[in-house]
Amino acid sequence: MHQPPEFFKTDYWHRLEDGRVICDVCPRHCRLRDGKRGACFVRQAKDGEIVLTSYGRSSGFCIDPIEKKPLNHYYPGSSVLSFGTAGCNLGCKFCQNWSISKSRQIDTLGSTAMPEQIARAAQRYGCDSIAFTYNDPVIFMEYAVDCAQACHELGIHSVAVSAGYICDQPRVAFYRDMDAANIDLKAFTERFYHKICSGHLAPVLDTLLYLKHETNVWFEITTLLIPDENDSSVELEQLTRWVADNLGPDVPIHFSAFHPDFKMLDKPRTPPETVKRAREIALANGIHYAYVGNIFDEAGDSTYCPGCHSKVLVRNWYELGDCALTDSGACTYCGYQIAGHFAAPKQFGRHRIPVKIA
């Protein structure tokens, strides 16, 4: 198969007696009549089945630093070939990638590439990993899994940047071929998920528990802090305590600053002090690795050794500075093993390089 198929058959669906088909990929469980698309836009009912309409089609390809995903403990300094498709299975009013994730135009998918082409391109450009990002890969999971498998044959890792909004069975199939993930834990209240994201909190927590206790996938968590919505000290206490108690202290958390976008233009930017306070709360609750995002704060961007508290990896935005880690990730001061995956240091830097894949 060298050209993207118009319709790609999928597995996670079942029929109703009235002729409709239910999509079983995510908790929305869209009930579709023939020809209708789900809330994600890319899964469609056709001839009594659910098909994927974005297989082999992308909104574009870029080479990024792995820290931009953000993953601070997965081969720091390495480069990653990033791409997404169109659509999303959540309805976040604050979406920062809304031109892609909320697109209902097939023209958004202007770049085409089959899994083997993507794997060879990643190898050609010297990327350690590919990343499914910009929109949520669970909605194009068949394409993502095939890409991951093609990359594994060439020794290239696969990274999923996801909101974790997926059902039990497809969750197993999806993460079986993923090496790392960043899960967007958007808040820690059902109110926020229902009112602002048109979703629910529990399935996301289930995904985090599954990744921690039933897989070897390295994962980190990101929470975008929105003023007066999910940034209270009470909620941040609850969130970080849940992470420490249920996932352990070694799962890194990134707290990022919000800027007005999409349908949430009435909120101000998140003050840097709020992001720094969230990091302090996480550290106080036993989280070993807490970071800030979308603000300049070298201290909050850098990695510290939980053993001797020395700064072992300096970051300036996405660029690495002084490093006091061995190639395996041990602190050179006290020998403490930093959690994550490490190798000989690389220095891709902070640049973003758009690329075309023939």
Sine and cosine of phi, psi and omega as CSV:
sin_phi,cos_phi,sin_psi,cos_psi,sin_omega,cos_omega
0.00,0.00,0.92,-0.38,-0.06,-1.00
-0.95,-0.31,-0.34,0.94,0.02,-1.00
-0.90,-0.43,0.58,-0.81,0.00,-1.00
-0.87,0.49,0.70,-0.72,0.06,-1.00
-0.96,0.27,0.50,-0.86,0.05,-1.00
-0.92,0.39,-0.64,0.77,0.02,-1.00
-0.74,-0.67,0.76,-0.65,0.00,-1.00
-0.91,-0.42,0.83,-0.56,-0.06,-1.00
-0.93,0.37,0.59,-0.81,-0.03,-1.00
-0.82,-0.58,0.14,-0.99,-0.10,-1.00
-0.95,-0.32,-0.45,0.89,-0.22,-0.98
-0.99,-0.14,1.00,0.06,0.01,-1.00
-0.24,-0.97,0.28,-0.96,0.16,-0.99
-0.49,-0.87,0.40,-0.91,-0.07,-1.00
-1.00,-0.04,0.50,-0.87,0.14,-0.99
-0.98,-0.22,0.32,-0.95,-0.03,-1.00
-0.91,0.42,-0.43,0.90,-0.03,-1.00
-0.99,0.11,0.10,1.00,0.05,-1.00
0.99,-0.14,-0.24,0.97,0.04,-1.00
-0.97,0.26,0.32,-0.95,0.04,-1.00
-0.86,-0.51,0.72,-0.70,0.05,-1.00
-0.99,-0.17,0.79,-0.61,0.11,-0.99
-0.99,0.15,0.78,-0.63,-0.07,-1.00
-0.95,-0.30,0.30,0.95,-0.01,-1.00
-0.96,0.27,-0.70,0.71,-0.07,-1.00
-0.78,-0.63,0.24,-0.97,-0.09,-1.00
-0.90,0.43,-0.08,1.00,0.06,-1.00
-0.95,0.32,-0.49,0.87,0.03,-1.00
0.74,0.67,0.83,0.56,-0.03,-1.00
-0.86,0.50,0.73,-0.68,0.03,-1.00
-0.97,-0.24,0.92,-0.40,-0.21,-0.98
-0.85,-0.53,0.69,-0.72,0.20,-0.98
-1.00,0.05,0.31,-0.95,-0.10,-0.99
-0.82,0.58,0.77,-0.64,0.00,-1.00
1.00,-0.05,-0.28,0.96,-0.04,-1.00
-1.00,0.10,0.53,-0.85,0.03,-1.00
-0.98,-0.20,0.45,-0.89,0.06,-1.00
-0.97,0.25,0.05,-1.00,0.01,-1.00
-0.86,0.51,-0.43,0.90,-0.01,-1.00
-0.97,0.25,-0.27,0.96,0.01,-1.00
0.99,0.13,-0.49,0.87,-0.15,-0.99
-0.99,-0.17,-0.16,0.99,0.06,-1.00
-0.95,-0.30,0.75,-0.66,-0.20,-0.98
-0.69,-0.72,0.59,-0.81,0.11,-0.99
-0.99,0.17,0.78,-0.62,0.01,-1.00
-0.52,-0.86,0.87,-0.50,0.05,-1.00
0.82,0.58,0.66,0.75,0.07,-1.00
0.98,0.21,0.26,0.96,0.04,-1.00
-0.71,-0.70,0.10,-0.99,0.14,-0.99
-0.96,-0.29,0.79,-0.62,0.04,-1.00
-0.88,-0.48,0.40,-0.92,0.08,-1.00
-0.99,-0.14,0.78,-0.63,-0.07,-1.00
-0.98,-0.21,0.03,1.00,-0.05,-1.00
-0.89,-0.46,0.24,0.97,0.00,-1.00
-0.89,0.46,0.80,-0.60,0.03,-1.00
0.98,0.19,0.12,0.99,-0.02,-1.00
-0.86,-0.50,0.66,-0.75,-0.08,-1.00
-0.70,-0.72,0.38,-0.93,0.09,-1.00
-1.00,0.09,0.00,1.00,0.03,-1.00
0.70,-0.72,0.32,-0.95,-0.06,-1.00
-0.83,-0.56,0.66,-0.75,0.07,-1.00
-0.63,-0.77,0.51,-0.86,0.15,-0.99
-0.99,-0.14,0.83,-0.56,-0.07,-1.00
-0.83,-0.55,0.30,-0.95,0.25,-0.97
-0.95,0.31,0.58,-0.81,-0.02,-1.00
-0.87,0.50,-0.47,0.88,0.00,-1.00
-0.90,0.44,-0.28,0.96,-0.04,-1.00
-0.99,0.16,-0.17,0.99,-0.11,-0.99
-0.94,0.33,-0.51,0.86,-0.21,0.98
-1.00,-0.03,0.70,-0.71,0.15,-0.99
-0.74,-0.67,0.93,-0.37,-0.03,-1.00
-0.99,-0.10,-0.21,0.98,-0.08,-1.00
-0.86,-0.52,0.38,0.92,0.01,-1.00
-0.81,-0.58,1.00,-0.05,-0.04,-1.00
0.76,0.65,0.91,0.41,-0.02,-1.00
-0.80,0.60,0.62,-0.79,0.04,-1.00
0.99,0.10,-0.07,1.00,-0.02,-1.00
-0.99,0.10,0.21,-0.98,0.00,-1.00
-0.96,-0.29,0.43,-0.90,-0.06,-1.00
-0.67,-0.75,0.71,-0.70,0.07,-1.00
-1.00,0.08,0.92,-0.39,-0.14,-0.99
-0.96,-0.28,0.62,-0.79,0.11,-0.99
-0.30,-0.95,0.30,-0.95,0.07,-1.00
-0.60,-0.80,-0.12,-0.99,0.05,-1.00
-0.87,-0.49,-0.84,-0.54,0.08,-1.00
-0.66,-0.75,0.34,-0.94,0.07,-1.00
1.00,0.08,0.18,-0.98,0.02,-1.00
-0.29,-0.96,0.45,-0.89,-0.01,-1.00
-0.99,-0.15,0.10,0.99,0.17,-0.98
-0.88,-0.47,0.24,-0.97,-0.06,-1.00
-0.84,-0.54,0.74,0.67,-0.09,-1.00
-0.88,0.47,0.83,-0.56,-0.02,-1.00
-0.94,0.34,-0.28,0.96,-0.08,-1.00
-0.97,-0.25,0.21,0.98,-0.16,-0.99
-0.75,0.66,0.79,-0.62,-0.03,-1.00
-1.00,0.04,-0.20,0.98,0.04,-1.00
-0.86,-0.51,0.58,0.81,-0.18,-0.98
-0.89,0.46,-0.46,0.89,-0.02,-1.00
-0.91,0.42,-0.38,0.92,0.05,-1.00
-0.98,-0.18,-0.81,0.59,-0.14,-0.99
-0.94,0.35,-0.47,0.88,0.00,-1.00
-0.98,-0.19,0.14,0.99,-0.05,-1.00
-0.91,0.41,0.67,-0.74,0.15,-0.99
-0.88,-0.47,0.36,0.93,-0.01,-1.00
-0.92,-0.40,0.84,-0.55,0.00,-1.00
-0.91,0.42,-0.32,0.95,0.03,-1.00
-0.90,0.44,-0.36,0.93,0.06,-1.00
-0.85,0.53,-0.51,0.86,-0.06,-1.00
-1.00,0.01,0.88,0.47,-0.12,-0.99
-0.99,0.14,-0.26,0.96,0.00,-1.00
-0.96,-0.26,0.67,-0.74,0.03,-1.00
-0.86,-0.51,0.62,-0.78,0.05,-1.00
-0.24,-0.97,0.78,-0.63,0.07,-1.00
-0.99,0.11,0.32,-0.95,-0.10,-0.99
-0.79,0.62,-0.70,0.72,-0.02,-1.00
-0.91,0.42,-0.57,0.82,0.04,-1.00
-0.91,0.41,-0.64,0.77,0.01,-1.00
-0.91,0.41,-0.69,0.73,0.01,-1.00
-0.88,0.48,-0.71,0.70,-0.01,-1.00
-0.92,0.40,-0.58,0.81,0.03,-1.00
-0.92,0.40,-0.68,0.74,0.04,-1.00
-0.87,0.50,-0.66,0.75,0.04,-1.00
-0.91,0.42,-0.68,0.73,-0.03,-1.00
-0.90,0.45,-0.61,0.79,-0.03,-1.00
-1.00,0.05,0.02,1.00,0.05,-1.00
0.96,0.27,0.45,0.89,-0.01,-1.00
-0.99,0.10,0.70,-0.71,0.07,-1.00
-0.95,0.30,-0.47,0.88,-0.14,-0.99
-0.59,-0.80,0.29,-0.96,0.30,-0.95
-0.92,-0.40,0.44,-0.90,0.01,-1.00
-0.75,-0.66,0.75,-0.66,0.14,-0.99
-1.00,-0.02,0.92,-0.39,-0.19,-0.98
-0.44,-0.90,-0.14,-0.99,-0.04,-1.00
0.96,0.27,-0.69,0.72,0.24,-0.97
-0.70,-0.72,0.12,-0.99,-0.20,-0.98
-0.99,0.17,0.83,-0.56,-0.05,-1.00
-0.94,0.35,-0.25,0.97,-0.01,-1.00
-0.89,0.45,-0.44,0.90,-0.03,-1.00
-0.98,0.19,-0.32,0.95,0.11,-0.99
-0.86,-0.50,0.68,0.73,-0.18,-0.98
-0.87,0.49,-0.57,0.82,-0.01,-1.00
-0.90,0.44,-0.67,0.74,0.05,-1.00
-0.91,0.41,-0.70,0.71,-0.02,-1.00
-0.89,0.45,-0.70,0.72,-0.01,-1.00
-0.90,0.44,-0.69,0.73,0.02,-1.00
-0.90,0.44,-0.61,0.79,0.06,-1.00
-0.90,0.43,-0.69,0.72,0.00,-1.00
-0.88,0.48,-0.68,0.73,-0.01,-1.00
-0.91,0.41,-0.64,0.77,0.04,-1.00
-0.90,0.43,-0.61,0.79,0.01,-1.00
-0.94,0.35,-0.63,0.78,0.00,-1.00
-0.87,0.49,-0.54,0.84,0.03,-1.00
-0.90,0.43,-0.37,0.93,0.02,-1.00
-0.96,-0.29,0.17,0.99,0.04,-1.00
0.98,0.22,0.41,0.91,-0.02,-1.00
-0.96,-0.29,0.68,-0.73,-0.06,-1.00
-0.99,0.13,0.31,-0.95,0.05,-1.00
-0.84,-0.54,0.69,-0.72,-0.07,-1.00
-0.81,-0.58,0.77,-0.64,0.05,-1.00
-0.95,-0.32,0.85,-0.53,0.11,-0.99
-0.97,-0.23,0.94,-0.33,-0.25,-0.97
-0.58,-0.82,0.38,-0.92,0.13,-0.99
-1.00,0.07,-0.06,1.00,0.07,-1.00
0.95,0.31,0.33,0.94,-0.07,-1.00
-1.00,-0.07,1.00,0.05,-0.14,-0.99
-0.48,-0.88,0.48,-0.88,-0.02,-1.00
-0.99,0.13,0.19,-0.98,-0.16,-0.99
-0.86,0.51,-0.82,0.57,-0.10,-1.00
-0.91,0.41,-0.76,0.65,0.06,-1.00
-0.90,0.44,-0.45,0.89,0.05,-1.00
-0.87,0.50,-0.70,0.72,0.03,-1.00
-0.88,0.47,-0.74,0.67,-0.04,-1.00
-0.91,0.42,-0.61,0.80,-0.04,-1.00
-0.94,0.34,-0.78,0.62,-0.11,-0.99
-0.98,0.19,-0.16,0.99,0.05,-1.00
-0.86,0.51,-0.50,0.87,-0.06,-1.00
-0.94,-0.33,0.16,0.99,0.04,-1.00
-0.99,-0.13,0.62,-0.78,0.02,-1.00
-0.99,-0.12,-0.52,0.86,-0.03,-1.00
-0.49,-0.87,0.33,-0.94,0.00,-1.00
-0.46,-0.89,0.48,-0.88,0.27,-0.96
-0.88,-0.48,0.85,-0.52,-0.04,-1.00
-0.98,-0.22,0.80,-0.60,-0.02,-1.00
-1.00,0.07,0.99,-0.13,0.08,-1.00
-1.00,0.04,0.99,-0.13,-0.26,-0.97
-0.95,0.31,-0.41,0.91,0.01,-1.00
-0.12,-0.99,-0.08,-1.00,0.02,-1.00
-0.78,-0.62,0.49,0.87,0.08,-1.00
-0.73,-0.68,0.58,-0.81,0.08,-1.00
-0.91,0.42,-0.55,0.84,0.01,-1.00
-0.84,0.54,-0.73,0.68,-0.02,-1.00
-0.88,0.47,-0.75,0.66,-0.03,-1.00
-0.88,0.47,-0.66,0.75,-0.03,-1.00
-0.95,0.31,-0.74,0.68,-0.12,-0.99
-0.97,0.25,-0.64,0.77,-0.19,-0.98
-0.95,-0.30,-0.40,0.92,-0.07,-1.00
-0.89,-0.45,-0.10,0.99,-0.05,-1.00
0.83,0.56,0.68,0.73,-0.01,-1.00
-0.54,-0.84,-0.34,-0.94,-0.02,-1.00
-0.69,-0.73,0.47,-0.88,-0.04,-1.00
-0.98,0.22,-0.65,0.76,-0.17,-0.99
-0.83,0.56,-0.69,0.72,0.00,-1.00
-0.88,0.47,-0.50,0.86,0.02,-1.00
-0.94,0.34,-0.68,0.73,0.06,-1.00
-0.89,0.45,-0.61,0.79,0.05,-1.00
-0.88,0.48,-0.65,0.76,0.02,-1.00
-0.89,0.45,-0.69,0.72,0.01,-1.00
-0.89,0.46,-0.69,0.72,0.03,-1.00
-0.90,0.43,-0.64,0.77,0.02,-1.00
-0.89,0.46,-0.73,0.68,-0.02,-1.00
-0.87,0.49,-0.66,0.75,-0.05,-1.00
-0.95,0.32,-0.71,0.71,-0.22,-0.98
-0.98,-0.20,-0.19,0.98,-0.08,-1.00
-0.77,-0.64,0.08,1.00,0.02,-1.00
-0.67,-0.74,0.14,-0.99,0.13,-0.99
-0.96,-0.29,0.26,0.97,0.00,-1.00
-0.93,0.38,0.79,-0.61,0.13,-0.99
-0.98,0.21,0.77,-0.63,-0.01,-1.00
-0.65,-0.76,0.47,-0.88,0.09,-1.00
-0.79,-0.62,0.29,-0.96,-0.10,-0.99
-0.87,-0.49,0.62,-0.78,0.11,-0.99
-0.82,-0.57,0.69,-0.72,0.12,-0.99
-0.78,-0.62,0.87,-0.50,0.07,-1.00
-1.00,0.09,0.86,-0.52,-0.08,-1.00
-1.00,-0.03,0.86,-0.51,-0.03,-1.00
-0.93,-0.37,0.82,-0.57,-0.05,-1.00
-0.79,0.62,0.77,-0.63,0.07,-1.00
0.91,0.41,0.23,0.97,0.03,-1.00
-0.89,-0.47,-0.73,0.68,-0.03,-1.00
-0.59,-0.81,0.37,0.93,-0.13,-0.99
-0.93,-0.36,0.22,0.98,-0.01,-1.00
-0.95,0.32,0.49,-0.87,0.03,-1.00
-0.88,0.48,-0.57,0.82,0.01,-1.00
-0.89,0.45,-0.73,0.68,-0.02,-1.00
-0.92,0.38,-0.63,0.78,0.01,-1.00
-0.93,0.37,-0.56,0.83,0.12,-0.99
-0.88,0.48,-0.74,0.68,-0.03,-1.00
-0.90,0.43,-0.68,0.73,-0.02,-1.00
-0.89,0.46,-0.78,0.63,-0.09,-1.00
-0.95,0.32,-0.53,0.85,0.08,-1.00
-0.93,0.37,-0.62,0.78,0.04,-1.00
-0.89,0.46,-0.70,0.72,0.02,-1.00
-0.87,0.48,-0.75,0.66,-0.03,-1.00
-0.89,0.46,-0.66,0.75,-0.06,-1.00
-0.97,0.25,-0.58,0.82,-0.14,-0.99
-0.97,-0.24,-0.45,0.89,-0.03,-1.00
-0.92,-0.40,-0.31,0.95,0.00,-1.00
0.99,-0.11,0.25,-0.97,-0.11,-0.99
-0.97,0.24,-0.20,0.98,-0.13,-0.99
-1.00,-0.07,0.02,1.00,0.07,-1.00
-0.99,0.11,0.91,-0.41,-0.03,-1.00
-0.93,0.38,0.59,-0.81,0.06,-1.00
-0.85,-0.52,0.72,-0.69,0.06,-1.00
-0.92,-0.38,0.82,-0.57,0.09,-1.00
-0.96,-0.27,0.87,-0.50,-0.10,-1.00
-0.92,-0.39,0.48,-0.88,0.02,-1.00
-1.00,0.09,0.68,-0.73,0.02,-1.00
-0.99,0.11,0.55,-0.83,0.23,-0.97
-0.78,-0.63,0.55,-0.84,-0.06,-1.00
-0.84,0.54,0.74,-0.67,-0.02,-1.00
-0.32,-0.95,0.31,-0.95,0.09,-1.00
0.80,0.59,-0.91,-0.42,-0.05,-1.00
-0.98,-0.17,0.15,0.99,0.01,-1.00
-0.85,-0.53,0.95,0.32,-0.02,-1.00
-0.99,-0.13,-0.08,1.00,-0.06,-1.00
-1.00,0.00,-0.10,1.00,-0.01,-1.00
-1.00,-0.10,0.59,-0.81,0.06,-1.00
-0.98,0.22,0.25,-0.97,0.13,-0.99
-0.87,0.49,0.49,-0.87,0.04,-1.00
-0.95,0.31,0.82,-0.57,0.05,-1.00
-0.89,0.47,0.62,-0.78,0.03,-1.00
-0.81,0.58,-0.55,0.84,-0.02,-1.00
-0.88,0.47,-0.55,0.83,0.01,-1.00
-0.91,0.41,-0.69,0.73,-0.02,-1.00
-0.92,0.40,-0.67,0.74,0.02,-1.00
-0.91,0.42,-0.61,0.79,0.03,-1.00
-0.90,0.44,-0.65,0.76,0.02,-1.00
-0.87,0.49,-0.67,0.74,0.02,-1.00
-0.89,0.45,-0.67,0.74,0.00,-1.00
-0.90,0.45,-0.63,0.78,0.03,-1.00
-0.90,0.44,-0.68,0.73,0.01,-1.00
-0.87,0.49,-0.73,0.68,0.00,-1.00
-0.88,0.47,-0.66,0.75,0.00,-1.00
-0.90,0.43,-0.46,0.89,-0.01,-1.00
-1.00,-0.05,0.22,0.98,0.16,-0.99
0.99,-0.14,0.01,1.00,0.06,-1.00
-0.94,0.33,0.80,-0.61,-0.06,-1.00
-0.97,0.23,-0.52,0.85,-0.13,-0.99
-0.74,-0.67,0.98,-0.21,0.01,-1.00
-0.82,-0.57,0.69,-0.72,-0.14,-0.99
-0.75,-0.66,0.34,-0.94,0.11,-0.99
-0.95,-0.31,0.38,-0.93,0.01,-1.00
-0.58,-0.81,0.45,-0.89,0.00,-1.00
0.92,0.38,0.24,0.97,0.16,-0.99
-0.68,-0.73,0.35,-0.94,0.07,-1.00
-1.00,-0.01,0.89,-0.45,0.02,-1.00
-0.32,-0.95,1.00,-0.05,-0.07,-1.00
-0.84,0.54,-0.64,0.77,-0.01,-1.00
-0.88,0.47,-0.68,0.73,-0.02,-1.00
-0.98,0.21,-0.26,0.97,0.02,-1.00
-1.00,0.00,-0.34,0.94,-0.16,-0.99
-1.00,0.01,0.33,-0.94,0.00,-1.00
-0.98,-0.19,0.69,-0.72,0.00,-1.00
-0.87,-0.48,0.54,-0.84,0.02,-1.00
-0.97,0.24,0.83,-0.56,0.06,-1.00
-0.92,0.39,-0.32,0.95,-0.03,-1.00
-0.98,0.19,-0.80,0.60,-0.05,-1.00
-0.90,-0.43,-0.01,1.00,0.06,-1.00
0.92,0.38,0.27,0.96,0.07,-1.00
-0.97,0.24,0.49,-0.87,0.10,-0.99
-0.97,0.22,0.88,-0.47,-0.12,-0.99
-0.94,-0.33,-0.25,0.97,0.06,-1.00
-0.48,-0.88,0.92,-0.38,-0.04,-1.00
-1.00,0.04,0.68,-0.73,0.08,-1.00
-0.80,-0.60,0.65,-0.76,0.12,-0.99
-0.83,-0.56,0.99,-0.16,-0.22,-0.97
0.83,0.55,-0.89,-0.45,-0.04,-1.00
-0.97,-0.23,0.20,0.98,-0.04,-1.00
-0.97,-0.24,0.72,-0.70,-0.03,-1.00
-1.00,0.07,0.57,-0.82,0.07,-1.00
-0.90,-0.44,-0.70,-0.72,-0.05,-1.00
-0.85,0.53,0.66,-0.75,-0.04,-1.00
-0.79,-0.61,0.78,-0.63,0.07,-1.00
-0.86,-0.50,0.74,0.68,0.04,-1.00
-0.84,-0.55,0.56,-0.83,0.16,-0.99
-0.97,0.25,0.14,-0.99,0.01,-1.00
-0.87,0.49,-0.43,0.90,0.01,-1.00
-1.00,0.00,-0.04,1.00,0.06,-1.00
1.00,-0.09,0.29,0.96,0.04,-1.00
-1.00,0.01,0.59,-0.81,0.05,-1.00
-0.92,0.40,0.78,-0.62,-0.02,-1.00
-0.97,0.25,-0.23,0.97,0.00,-1.00
-0.99,0.10,-0.70,0.72,-0.11,-0.99
-0.79,-0.61,-0.13,0.99,0.03,-1.00
1.00,0.05,0.00,1.00,0.00,-1.00
-0.89,0.46,0.70,-0.71,0.00,-1.00
-1.00,0.08,0.91,-0.41,0.04,-1.00
-0.95,0.30,0.70,-0.72,-0.02,-1.00
-0.92,0.38,0.63,-0.78,0.04,-1.00
0.73,-0.68,-0.30,-0.95,0.03,-1.00
-0.83,-0.56,0.82,-0.58,-0.10,-0.99
-0.74,-0.68,0.33,-0.94,0.06,-1.00
-0.45,-0.89,-0.10,-0.99,0.06,-1.00
-0.82,0.58,0.70,-0.72,-0.11,-0.99
-0.84,0.54,0.65,-0.76,0.14,-0.99
-0.85,-0.53,0.26,-0.97,-0.05,-1.00
-0.61,-0.79,0.95,0.31,0.03,-1.00
-0.92,0.39,-0.56,0.83,0.01,-1.00
1.00,-0.04,-0.17,-0.98,-0.14,-0.99
-0.99,-0.12,-0.04,1.00,-0.12,-0.99
-0.95,0.30,0.36,-0.93,0.01,-1.00
-0.83,-0.55,0.82,-0.57,-0.13,-0.99
-0.87,-0.49,0.96,-0.26,0.11,-0.99
-0.92,0.40,0.66,-0.75,0.01,-1.00
-0.70,-0.72,0.39,-0.92,0.09,-1.00
-0.94,-0.34,0.60,-0.80,0.03,-1.00
-0.88,-0.48,0.92,-0.40,-0.06,-1.00
-0.94,0.35,0.00,0.00,0.00,0.00
